[in-house]
Amino acid sequence: MRMLIHATITITGDAALLGACEARLRRLLSPQFLKDEVTEHHGPGGLCYDLKVEGGIPFPVFAQASQEFPDLTFRAEWVNAELGQRGSVTLANGRATRQAIEPIR
């Protein structure tokens, strides 16, 4: 059995854009994924998706949303215990602008 990857994806920016981005992500992510593998914690300052996934984080979906909403900031942080790594990435306009991966100590 593979271990789960725990990731948190936070999206911040203009409130009107956040609402549109949330609706778009609901269309991009499968209903089963939203039901079983993600917990949403949204507030007035941003959207927060807490994921516990096997086999990888759905980065292409969030990169696509980042490209569609270039004025929002997308930040992902994750822990992959199986590989003994943790990391973070900031997405802007569909591309990684900052990325860090380090061993878990």
N, C-alpha and C positions, 0 to 999 in steps of 0.2 A: 504494500500500500504506500502510495506517495504521500509525503507530508504536504500540508496546506501552506500556501504563501499568504501572509497577512499583509494587506496594503491599505493605505488610506489615501484617497484622492480628494484634494480640496480645490475648489474653484472659487475665485474671488473676483470682484469687480462690480460694475454698475448693476443695481437691483433689477432693472428692466431686462437687461441682457441675461442675468442669471435665470430668470423665469423662462425665457425662451430657450436657453441652453438646457435647463432641466427637462423641458418638453422634448427637445431634440434627442437627448440621451435616452429618454424612455423609448423613443422609436428605434434608436440604434441598438440598444441592449435587448436581448431576448427576454420575454416575460418570465421564462423559467429561471434565467440568471438573476433577474431582479428579485424574484421570490425566494430563491434558495441560497444565493451566494453573496448578496450585498445587503447591508443595512444603511439606510439613508439618515443623516443627521443634518438637516438644513436649517439655517437661521437667516436673519436679515443681512448678515455680512457675507454669506457664501453658502455654497453647496458642499456637502461632505459625504463621500461614499466610503464605507468601511467594507472591504472585500476580504473574504476568506475563500481562496480559490485553489484548485488543484491544476497544475499544468501551466500556469502562467496568467499574468494580468492582461486584460483585454486592452492593451495600449493602443492598437489601431483605432478603436472606437473613440477613445479620449483624444487622440491626435487629430482625428477627423473633426471632432467637435471644437477643438482648439483652433483649427484652421477656419472653421465656419464662424467662430466667435473670437477674432484676433484681439479684441480689447479686454478679454478676460484672461486671468492668470490661472493656469492649471499646474498644480504641484502634487506629485505622487511620492510617497514614502513607503517602503516595503521591507519585510523581513522574510528571508527564505532560509529556514532552519536546516533544510535538507542540504543546501549548498554552503551553509555557514556564512551567509552574506546578508547585509542590509544595504539599502541604497535609497537614493532620491533622485528625482528629475523634475525640472521645470519645463513645461511646454509653452511655446508661444507661436501662434500662427502655424500650428501643425508640426513644429520641429522642437527637438530637445535643445534648450539653450544652456542649461546647466545640468550636469549629471555627476553623481558620486556613488561609487560602490566600494564597500569596505568589509573586511571580515568581522564577524560577530566575535566579541571578546568575552 
